[in-house]
Amino acid sequence: MPSNDEAQVLSQWSQELARALQILDLEVAQELVLDLARKSADSVIHAAAPVTAFMVGYAAGLEAGKGSLGSGVSPALATNRAAEVAFKLCSDWAEGNGWEPTDQS
């Protein structure tokens, strides 16, 4: 968990980045993203943290209707669904299990 000062800086940074990227209505579940990044770094390797955060965000955007596969669910729900998948995979990796093939793999 970031300190109060770090949380404030992170919030300011997120708001500034959202303005720069022209996604003004974006609400970031910062604690969820930080937890996911921490879990993926601990379960896989440190470099997995930013890659995981990016991929979860991308998948959530697609599901929320921001891309070609969109289902129109709320961004918060889409983020939670994508994060659940990533958390599960992190746990599997930490236990030495890894990915099991599906119809999409």
A tleap script that builds the chain and sets N, CA, C and O, in Angstrom:
source leaprc.protein.ff14SB
mol = sequence {
  NMET PRO SER ASN ASP GLU ALA GLN VAL LEU
  SER GLN TRP SER GLN GLU LEU ALA ARG ALA
  LEU GLN ILE LEU ASP LEU GLU VAL ALA GLN
  GLU LEU VAL LEU ASP LEU ALA ARG LYS SER
  ALA ASP SER VAL ILE HIE ALA ALA ALA PRO
  VAL THR ALA PHE MET VAL GLY TYR ALA ALA
  GLY LEU GLU ALA GLY LYS GLY SER LEU GLY
  SER GLY VAL SER PRO ALA LEU ALA THR ASN
  ARG ALA ALA GLU VAL ALA PHE LYS LEU CYS
  SER ASP TRP ALA GLU GLY ASN GLY TRP GLU
  PRO THR ASP GLN CSER
}
set mol.1.N position { 0.833 -1.176 0.000 }
set mol.1.CA position { 0.000 0.000 0.000 }
set mol.1.C position { 0.883 1.247 0.000 }
set mol.1.O position { 1.844 1.337 0.765 }
set mol.2.N position { 0.554 2.194 -0.852 }
set mol.2.CA position { 1.334 3.429 -0.818 }
set mol.2.C position { 0.981 4.252 0.419 }
set mol.2.O position { -0.116 4.143 0.968 }
set mol.3.N position { 1.928 5.070 0.838 }
set mol.3.CA position { 1.665 5.984 1.948 }
set mol.3.C position { 0.636 7.018 1.482 }
set mol.3.O position { 0.305 7.085 0.298 }
set mol.4.N position { 0.136 7.816 2.419 }
set mol.4.CA position { -0.832 8.853 2.052 }
set mol.4.C position { -0.251 9.816 1.028 }
set mol.4.O position { -0.932 10.208 0.081 }
set mol.5.N position { 1.022 10.202 1.221 }
set mol.5.CA position { 1.674 11.103 0.264 }
set mol.5.C position { 1.800 10.447 -1.110 }
set mol.5.O position { 1.534 11.079 -2.132 }
set mol.6.N position { 2.205 9.185 -1.126 }
set mol.6.CA position { 2.326 8.470 -2.398 }
set mol.6.C position { 0.970 8.308 -3.067 }
set mol.6.O position { 0.862 8.446 -4.285 }
set mol.7.N position { -0.060 8.019 -2.290 }
set mol.7.CA position { -1.405 7.864 -2.843 }
set mol.7.C position { -1.881 9.170 -3.467 }
set mol.7.O position { -2.537 9.161 -4.508 }
set mol.8.N position { -1.554 10.285 -2.834 }
set mol.8.CA position { -1.933 11.588 -3.374 }
set mol.8.C position { -1.199 11.861 -4.690 }
set mol.8.O position { -1.806 12.320 -5.658 }
set mol.9.N position { 0.093 11.581 -4.726 }
set mol.9.CA position { 0.873 11.768 -5.953 }
set mol.9.C position { 0.334 10.856 -7.049 }
set mol.9.O position { 0.191 11.283 -8.195 }
set mol.10.N position { 0.035 9.611 -6.711 }
set mol.10.CA position { -0.500 8.670 -7.693 }
set mol.10.C position { -1.839 9.152 -8.240 }
set mol.10.O position { -2.094 9.050 -9.440 }
set mol.11.N position { -2.683 9.670 -7.377 }
set mol.11.CA position { -3.970 10.195 -7.812 }
set mol.11.C position { -3.789 11.385 -8.750 }
set mol.11.O position { -4.456 11.478 -9.781 }
set mol.12.N position { -2.885 12.293 -8.390 }
set mol.12.CA position { -2.607 13.444 -9.253 }
set mol.12.C position { -2.053 12.993 -10.595 }
set mol.12.O position { -2.452 13.492 -11.648 }
set mol.13.N position { -1.124 12.038 -10.543 }
set mol.13.CA position { -0.542 11.509 -11.783 }
set mol.13.C position { -1.621 10.878 -12.654 }
set mol.13.O position { -1.663 11.124 -13.860 }
set mol.14.N position { -2.486 10.075 -12.063 }
set mol.14.CA position { -3.550 9.401 -12.813 }
set mol.14.C position { -4.484 10.408 -13.467 }
set mol.14.O position { -4.886 10.236 -14.618 }
set mol.15.N position { -4.827 11.456 -12.732 }
set mol.15.CA position { -5.701 12.489 -13.295 }
set mol.15.C position { -5.022 13.223 -14.444 }
set mol.15.O position { -5.647 13.488 -15.471 }
set mol.16.N position { -3.757 13.548 -14.274 }
set mol.16.CA position { -3.014 14.238 -15.334 }
set mol.16.C position { -2.865 13.351 -16.562 }
set mol.16.O position { -3.022 13.820 -17.690 }
set mol.17.N position { -2.564 12.080 -16.354 }
set mol.17.CA position { -2.427 11.145 -17.467 }
set mol.17.C position { -3.767 10.957 -18.185 }
set mol.17.O position { -3.810 10.894 -19.413 }
set mol.18.N position { -4.850 10.867 -17.428 }
set mol.18.CA position { -6.183 10.733 -18.030 }
set mol.18.C position { -6.490 11.940 -18.910 }
set mol.18.O position { -7.035 11.791 -20.004 }
set mol.19.N position { -6.142 13.135 -18.435 }
set mol.19.CA position { -6.359 14.338 -19.262 }
set mol.19.C position { -5.508 14.281 -20.517 }
set mol.19.O position { -5.996 14.573 -21.609 }
set mol.20.N position { -4.257 13.914 -20.378 }
set mol.20.CA position { -3.350 13.858 -21.525 }
set mol.20.C position { -3.803 12.826 -22.553 }
set mol.20.O position { -3.649 13.026 -23.758 }
set mol.21.N position { -4.366 11.716 -22.063 }
set mol.21.CA position { -4.847 10.659 -22.965 }
set mol.21.C position { -6.293 10.886 -23.412 }
set mol.21.O position { -6.849 10.092 -24.171 }
set mol.22.N position { -6.889 11.968 -22.938 }
set mol.22.CA position { -8.258 12.345 -23.286 }
set mol.22.C position { -9.270 11.269 -22.899 }
set mol.22.O position { -10.169 10.930 -23.668 }
set mol.23.N position { -9.099 10.745 -21.692 }
set mol.23.CA position { -10.054 9.786 -21.119 }
set mol.23.C position { -10.518 10.340 -19.778 }
set mol.23.O position { -10.304 9.743 -18.723 }
set mol.24.N position { -11.154 11.487 -19.856 }
set mol.24.CA position { -11.499 12.257 -18.663 }
set mol.24.C position { -12.461 11.543 -17.732 }
set mol.24.O position { -12.426 11.768 -16.522 }
set mol.25.N position { -13.322 10.687 -18.269 }
set mol.25.CA position { -14.315 10.019 -17.428 }
set mol.25.C position { -13.812 8.714 -16.825 }
set mol.25.O position { -14.577 7.998 -16.179 }
set mol.26.N position { -12.553 8.398 -17.026 }
set mol.26.CA position { -11.995 7.141 -16.525 }
set mol.26.C position { -11.804 7.197 -15.013 }
set mol.26.O position { -11.188 8.122 -14.482 }
set mol.27.N position { -12.342 6.197 -14.337 }
set mol.27.CA position { -12.093 6.031 -12.909 }
set mol.27.C position { -11.213 4.799 -12.751 }
set mol.27.O position { -11.566 3.708 -13.198 }
set mol.28.N position { -10.078 4.984 -12.116 }
set mol.28.CA position { -9.110 3.900 -11.962 }
set mol.28.C position { -9.240 3.298 -10.570 }
set mol.28.O position { -9.198 4.012 -9.568 }
set mol.29.N position { -9.397 1.999 -10.516 }
set mol.29.CA position { -9.405 1.276 -9.237 }
set mol.29.C position { -7.951 1.059 -8.842 }
set mol.29.O position { -7.403 -0.031 -9.002 }
set mol.30.N position { -7.336 2.124 -8.322 }
set mol.30.CA position { -5.897 2.107 -8.080 }
set mol.30.C position { -5.459 0.989 -7.149 }
set mol.30.O position { -4.441 0.345 -7.403 }
set mol.31.N position { -6.192 0.747 -6.090 }
set mol.31.CA position { -5.785 -0.314 -5.166 }
set mol.31.C position { -5.849 -1.680 -5.841 }
set mol.31.O position { -4.985 -2.525 -5.609 }
set mol.32.N position { -6.858 -1.903 -6.668 }
set mol.32.CA position { -6.966 -3.171 -7.390 }
set mol.32.C position { -5.780 -3.340 -8.334 }
set mol.32.O position { -5.172 -4.409 -8.387 }
set mol.33.N position { -5.455 -2.292 -9.072 }
set mol.33.CA position { -4.331 -2.361 -10.009 }
set mol.33.C position { -3.019 -2.585 -9.261 }
set mol.33.O position { -2.185 -3.380 -9.694 }
set mol.34.N position { -2.838 -1.893 -8.148 }
set mol.34.CA position { -1.617 -2.075 -7.362 }
set mol.34.C position { -1.532 -3.492 -6.789 }
set mol.34.O position { -0.462 -4.102 -6.799 }
set mol.35.N position { -2.648 -4.014 -6.294 }
set mol.35.CA position { -2.665 -5.386 -5.775 }
set mol.35.C position { -2.343 -6.390 -6.875 }
set mol.35.O position { -1.578 -7.331 -6.667 }
set mol.36.N position { -2.932 -6.179 -8.037 }
set mol.36.CA position { -2.690 -7.077 -9.161 }
set mol.36.C position { -1.229 -7.017 -9.612 }
set mol.36.O position { -0.615 -8.046 -9.893 }
set mol.37.N position { -0.687 -5.813 -9.676 }
set mol.37.CA position { 0.716 -5.667 -10.061 }
set mol.37.C position { 1.636 -6.349 -9.043 }
set mol.37.O position { 2.592 -7.030 -9.413 }
set mol.38.N position { 1.335 -6.156 -7.772 }
set mol.38.CA position { 2.142 -6.781 -6.717 }
set mol.38.C position { 2.063 -8.303 -6.810 }
set mol.38.O position { 3.079 -8.993 -6.734 }
set mol.39.N position { 0.852 -8.814 -6.974 }
set mol.39.CA position { 0.647 -10.267 -7.034 }
set mol.39.C position { 1.359 -10.866 -8.242 }
set mol.39.O position { 2.007 -11.907 -8.126 }
set mol.40.N position { 1.245 -10.217 -9.399 }
set mol.40.CA position { 1.891 -10.765 -10.596 }
set mol.40.C position { 3.409 -10.684 -10.494 }
set mol.40.O position { 4.108 -11.584 -10.961 }
set mol.41.N position { 3.925 -9.620 -9.891 }
set mol.41.CA position { 5.376 -9.517 -9.702 }
set mol.41.C position { 5.879 -10.599 -8.757 }
set mol.41.O position { 6.937 -11.188 -8.982 }
set mol.42.N position { 5.118 -10.858 -7.699 }
set mol.42.CA position { 5.512 -11.877 -6.727 }
set mol.42.C position { 5.353 -13.293 -7.274 }
set mol.42.O position { 6.133 -14.181 -6.932 }
set mol.43.N position { 4.352 -13.506 -8.117 }
set mol.43.CA position { 4.040 -14.848 -8.599 }
set mol.43.C position { 4.834 -15.258 -9.833 }
set mol.43.O position { 5.117 -16.439 -10.033 }
set mol.44.N position { 5.186 -14.294 -10.646 }
set mol.44.CA position { 5.847 -14.603 -11.923 }
set mol.44.C position { 7.262 -14.015 -11.876 }
set mol.44.O position { 8.194 -14.665 -11.404 }
set mol.45.N position { 7.411 -12.800 -12.359 }
set mol.45.CA position { 8.650 -12.021 -12.256 }
set mol.45.C position { 8.241 -10.558 -12.146 }
set mol.45.O position { 7.100 -10.205 -12.444 }
set mol.46.N position { 9.162 -9.718 -11.724 }
set mol.46.CA position { 8.854 -8.299 -11.529 }
set mol.46.C position { 8.266 -7.666 -12.792 }
set mol.46.O position { 7.316 -6.886 -12.715 }
set mol.47.N position { 8.825 -7.999 -13.939 }
set mol.47.CA position { 8.360 -7.406 -15.196 }
set mol.47.C position { 6.931 -7.799 -15.558 }
set mol.47.O position { 6.331 -7.187 -16.441 }
set mol.48.N position { 6.381 -8.801 -14.896 }
set mol.48.CA position { 4.993 -9.197 -15.159 }
set mol.48.C position { 4.000 -8.147 -14.677 }
set mol.48.O position { 2.872 -8.095 -15.166 }
set mol.49.N position { 4.404 -7.312 -13.728 }
set mol.49.CA position { 3.486 -6.327 -13.138 }
set mol.49.C position { 2.932 -5.344 -14.172 }
set mol.49.O position { 1.712 -5.251 -14.311 }
set mol.50.N position { 3.774 -4.609 -14.903 }
set mol.50.CA position { 3.198 -3.667 -15.867 }
set mol.50.C position { 2.504 -4.364 -17.031 }
set mol.50.O position { 1.500 -3.867 -17.543 }
set mol.51.N position { 3.026 -5.498 -17.448 }
set mol.51.CA position { 2.404 -6.230 -18.553 }
set mol.51.C position { 1.019 -6.722 -18.145 }
set mol.51.O position { 0.067 -6.623 -18.919 }
set mol.52.N position { 0.909 -7.250 -16.933 }
set mol.52.CA position { -0.384 -7.729 -16.420 }
set mol.52.C position { -1.377 -6.581 -16.310 }
set mol.52.O position { -2.526 -6.703 -16.735 }
set mol.53.N position { -0.933 -5.465 -15.740 }
set mol.53.CA position { -1.827 -4.307 -15.586 }
set mol.53.C position { -2.313 -3.825 -16.952 }
set mol.53.O position { -3.494 -3.516 -17.115 }
set mol.54.N position { -1.423 -3.761 -17.921 }
set mol.54.CA position { -1.819 -3.337 -19.263 }
set mol.54.C position { -2.829 -4.303 -19.872 }
set mol.54.O position { -3.862 -3.882 -20.391 }
set mol.55.N position { -2.530 -5.591 -19.808 }
set mol.55.CA position { -3.402 -6.579 -20.440 }
set mol.55.C position { -4.773 -6.639 -19.781 }
set mol.55.O position { -5.782 -6.790 -20.470 }
set mol.56.N position { -4.824 -6.523 -18.459 }
set mol.56.CA position { -6.115 -6.501 -17.757 }
set mol.56.C position { -6.908 -5.267 -18.176 }
set mol.56.O position { -8.111 -5.353 -18.426 }
set mol.57.N position { -6.238 -4.124 -18.254 }
set mol.57.CA position { -6.921 -2.909 -18.700 }
set mol.57.C position { -7.436 -3.031 -20.122 }
set mol.57.O position { -8.545 -2.593 -20.428 }
set mol.58.N position { -6.644 -3.615 -20.975 }
set mol.58.CA position { -7.047 -3.799 -22.371 }
set mol.58.C position { -8.255 -4.728 -22.469 }
set mol.58.O position { -9.223 -4.432 -23.169 }
set mol.59.N position { -8.187 -5.851 -21.762 }
set mol.59.CA position { -9.306 -6.803 -21.770 }
set mol.59.C position { -10.568 -6.168 -21.200 }
set mol.59.O position { -11.664 -6.378 -21.719 }
set mol.60.N position { -10.411 -5.393 -20.134 }
set mol.60.CA position { -11.567 -4.720 -19.531 }
set mol.60.C position { -12.169 -3.721 -20.505 }
set mol.60.O position { -13.391 -3.618 -20.612 }
set mol.61.N position { -11.333 -2.994 -21.208 }
set mol.61.CA position { -11.821 -2.042 -22.208 }
set mol.61.C position { -12.597 -2.721 -23.321 }
set mol.61.O position { -13.636 -2.227 -23.758 }
set mol.62.N position { -12.088 -3.854 -23.776 }
set mol.62.CA position { -12.809 -4.601 -24.808 }
set mol.62.C position { -14.161 -5.072 -24.303 }
set mol.62.O position { -15.171 -4.933 -24.994 }
set mol.63.N position { -14.182 -5.630 -23.099 }
set mol.63.CA position { -15.437 -6.145 -22.567 }
set mol.63.C position { -16.434 -5.028 -22.298 }
set mol.63.O position { -17.639 -5.219 -22.457 }
set mol.64.N position { -15.947 -3.883 -21.897 }
set mol.64.CA position { -16.839 -2.767 -21.574 }
set mol.64.C position { -17.383 -2.070 -22.822 }
set mol.64.O position { -18.167 -1.127 -22.719 }
set mol.65.N position { -16.972 -2.530 -23.980 }
set mol.65.CA position { -17.521 -1.950 -25.197 }
set mol.65.C position { -16.632 -0.930 -25.845 }
set mol.65.O position { -17.066 -0.212 -26.746 }
set mol.66.N position { -15.393 -0.848 -25.407 }
set mol.66.CA position { -14.461 0.109 -25.996 }
set mol.66.C position { -13.729 -0.483 -27.195 }
set mol.66.O position { -12.957 0.215 -27.853 }
set mol.67.N position { -13.960 -1.746 -27.484 }
set mol.67.CA position { -13.285 -2.400 -28.599 }
set mol.67.C position { -14.239 -3.304 -29.336 }
set mol.67.O position { -15.437 -3.313 -29.056 }
set mol.68.N position { -13.726 -4.049 -30.257 }
set mol.68.CA position { -14.562 -4.857 -31.145 }
set mol.68.C position { -15.277 -6.003 -30.439 }
set mol.68.O position { -16.267 -6.515 -30.962 }
set mol.69.N position { -14.804 -6.420 -29.268 }
set mol.69.CA position { -15.422 -7.547 -28.575 }
set mol.69.C position { -16.338 -7.106 -27.443 }
set mol.69.O position { -16.749 -7.928 -26.623 }
set mol.70.N position { -16.656 -5.837 -27.390 }
set mol.70.CA position { -17.381 -5.268 -26.261 }
set mol.70.C position { -18.737 -5.886 -26.000 }
set mol.70.O position { -19.490 -6.204 -26.920 }
set mol.71.N position { -19.030 -6.046 -24.715 }
set mol.71.CA position { -20.323 -6.582 -24.304 }
set mol.71.C position { -21.192 -5.501 -23.684 }
set mol.71.O position { -22.361 -5.740 -23.385 }
set mol.72.N position { -20.631 -4.314 -23.488 }
set mol.72.CA position { -21.396 -3.218 -22.930 }
set mol.72.C position { -21.525 -3.221 -21.426 }
set mol.72.O position { -22.307 -2.432 -20.897 }
set mol.73.N position { -20.800 -4.067 -20.699 }
set mol.73.CA position { -20.871 -4.046 -19.233 }
set mol.73.C position { -20.135 -2.809 -18.721 }
set mol.73.O position { -19.382 -2.173 -19.459 }
set mol.74.N position { -20.358 -2.479 -17.469 }
set mol.74.CA position { -19.709 -1.300 -16.903 }
set mol.74.C position { -18.193 -1.498 -16.863 }
set mol.74.O position { -17.717 -2.624 -16.715 }
set mol.75.N position { -17.439 -0.413 -16.996 }
set mol.75.CA position { -15.979 -0.539 -16.905 }
set mol.75.C position { -15.525 -1.161 -15.589 }
set mol.75.O position { -14.569 -1.937 -15.577 }
set mol.76.N position { -16.190 -0.837 -14.483 }
set mol.76.CA position { -15.795 -1.399 -13.185 }
set mol.76.C position { -15.992 -2.913 -13.166 }
set mol.76.O position { -15.123 -3.649 -12.699 }
set mol.77.N position { -17.123 -3.372 -13.670 }
set mol.77.CA position { -17.378 -4.815 -13.714 }
set mol.77.C position { -16.402 -5.505 -14.655 }
set mol.77.O position { -15.884 -6.576 -14.340 }
set mol.78.N position { -16.152 -4.901 -15.799 }
set mol.78.CA position { -15.210 -5.488 -16.755 }
set mol.78.C position { -13.811 -5.576 -16.158 }
set mol.78.O position { -13.107 -6.566 -16.357 }
set mol.79.N position { -13.409 -4.542 -15.428 }
set mol.79.CA position { -12.095 -4.553 -14.779 }
set mol.79.C position { -12.020 -5.648 -13.732 }
set mol.79.O position { -11.030 -6.376 -13.656 }
set mol.80.N position { -13.068 -5.766 -12.921 }
set mol.80.CA position { -13.082 -6.814 -11.898 }
set mol.80.C position { -13.022 -8.199 -12.514 }
set mol.80.O position { -12.313 -9.069 -12.008 }
set mol.81.N position { -13.752 -8.418 -13.593 }
set mol.81.CA position { -13.733 -9.734 -14.255 }
set mol.81.C position { -12.346 -10.056 -14.796 }
set mol.81.O position { -11.841 -11.161 -14.598 }
set mol.82.N position { -11.737 -9.104 -15.471 }
set mol.82.CA position { -10.404 -9.332 -16.028 }
set mol.82.C position { -9.383 -9.537 -14.918 }
set mol.82.O position { -8.500 -10.388 -15.028 }
set mol.83.N position { -9.503 -8.757 -13.848 }
set mol.83.CA position { -8.573 -8.897 -12.718 }
set mol.83.C position { -8.717 -10.252 -12.045 }
set mol.83.O position { -7.721 -10.845 -11.631 }
set mol.84.N position { -9.952 -10.754 -11.929 }
set mol.84.CA position { -10.166 -12.079 -11.335 }
set mol.84.C position { -9.418 -13.150 -12.111 }
set mol.84.O position { -8.798 -14.034 -11.520 }
set mol.85.N position { -9.476 -13.070 -13.431 }
set mol.85.CA position { -8.766 -14.041 -14.275 }
set mol.85.C position { -7.259 -13.942 -14.008 }
set mol.85.O position { -6.582 -14.956 -13.839 }
set mol.86.N position { -6.751 -12.722 -13.975 }
set mol.86.CA position { -5.315 -12.530 -13.758 }
set mol.86.C position { -4.892 -12.980 -12.363 }
set mol.86.O position { -3.850 -13.618 -12.214 }
set mol.87.N position { -5.686 -12.657 -11.334 }
set mol.87.CA position { -5.362 -13.111 -9.977 }
set mol.87.C position { -5.322 -14.635 -9.917 }
set mol.87.O position { -4.431 -15.211 -9.292 }
set mol.88.N position { -6.278 -15.284 -10.561 }
set mol.88.CA position { -6.329 -16.759 -10.578 }
set mol.88.C position { -5.075 -17.316 -11.246 }
set mol.88.O position { -4.457 -18.254 -10.742 }
set mol.89.N position { -4.709 -16.736 -12.374 }
set mol.89.CA position { -3.525 -17.213 -13.075 }
set mol.89.C position { -2.264 -16.978 -12.244 }
set mol.89.O position { -1.365 -17.819 -12.234 }
set mol.90.N position { -2.190 -15.847 -11.548 }
set mol.90.CA position { -1.047 -15.587 -10.661 }
set mol.90.C position { -0.956 -16.666 -9.578 }
set mol.90.O position { 0.127 -17.171 -9.280 }
set mol.91.N position { -2.096 -17.005 -9.003 }
set mol.91.CA position { -2.107 -18.055 -7.971 }
set mol.91.C position { -1.657 -19.386 -8.546 }
set mol.91.O position { -0.888 -20.115 -7.919 }
set mol.92.N position { -2.140 -19.700 -9.741 }
set mol.92.CA position { -1.733 -20.945 -10.395 }
set mol.92.C position { -0.227 -20.966 -10.633 }
set mol.92.O position { 0.427 -21.980 -10.390 }
set mol.93.N position { 0.323 -19.851 -11.106 }
set mol.93.CA position { 1.760 -19.779 -11.351 }
set mol.93.C position { 2.528 -19.937 -10.048 }
set mol.93.O position { 3.536 -20.641 -10.003 }
set mol.94.N position { 2.062 -19.291 -8.995 }
set mol.94.CA position { 2.747 -19.367 -7.704 }
set mol.94.C position { 2.763 -20.793 -7.168 }
set mol.94.O position { 3.686 -21.191 -6.458 }
set mol.95.N position { 1.728 -21.555 -7.515 }
set mol.95.CA position { 1.638 -22.951 -7.090 }
set mol.95.C position { 2.324 -23.892 -8.072 }
set mol.95.O position { 2.317 -25.107 -7.873 }
set mol.96.N position { 2.919 -23.339 -9.133 }
set mol.96.CA position { 3.614 -24.153 -10.119 }
set mol.96.C position { 2.708 -24.782 -11.149 }
set mol.96.O position { 3.101 -25.729 -11.830 }
set mol.97.N position { 1.495 -24.262 -11.271 }
set mol.97.CA position { 0.555 -24.855 -12.213 }
set mol.97.C position { 0.571 -24.189 -13.577 }
set mol.97.O position { 0.584 -24.941 -14.552 }
set mol.98.N position { 0.572 -22.950 -13.764 }
set mol.98.CA position { 0.582 -22.353 -15.094 }
set mol.98.C position { -0.748 -22.445 -15.797 }
set mol.98.O position { -1.760 -22.780 -15.181 }
set mol.99.N position { -0.756 -22.154 -17.074 }
set mol.99.CA position { -1.975 -22.029 -17.872 }
set mol.99.C position { -2.414 -23.352 -18.434 }
set mol.99.O position { -1.599 -24.120 -18.945 }
set mol.100.N position { -3.718 -23.627 -18.344 }
set mol.100.CA position { -4.280 -24.824 -18.963 }
set mol.100.C position { -4.921 -24.416 -20.268 }
set mol.100.O position { -5.671 -23.440 -20.289 }
set mol.101.N position { -4.662 -25.118 -21.365 }
set mol.101.CA position { -5.216 -24.750 -22.663 }
set mol.101.C position { -6.745 -24.683 -22.649 }
set mol.101.O position { -7.416 -25.469 -21.980 }
set mol.102.N position { -7.268 -23.728 -23.402 }
set mol.102.CA position { -8.711 -23.583 -23.586 }
set mol.102.C position { -8.993 -23.533 -25.073 }
set mol.102.O position { -8.089 -23.721 -25.887 }
set mol.103.N position { -10.225 -23.286 -25.429 }
set mol.103.CA position { -10.578 -23.167 -26.841 }
set mol.103.C position { -9.879 -21.984 -27.505 }
set mol.103.O position { -9.698 -21.979 -28.723 }
set mol.104.N position { -9.489 -20.989 -26.722 }
set mol.104.CA position { -8.852 -19.796 -27.279 }
set mol.104.C position { -7.343 -19.917 -27.346 }
set mol.104.O position { -6.709 -19.072 -27.977 }
set mol.105.N position { -6.726 -20.929 -26.726 }
set mol.105.CA position { -5.272 -20.988 -26.730 }
set mol.105.C position { -4.732 -21.742 -27.914 }
set mol.105.O position { -3.517 -21.878 -28.058 }
savepdb mol mol.pdb
quit
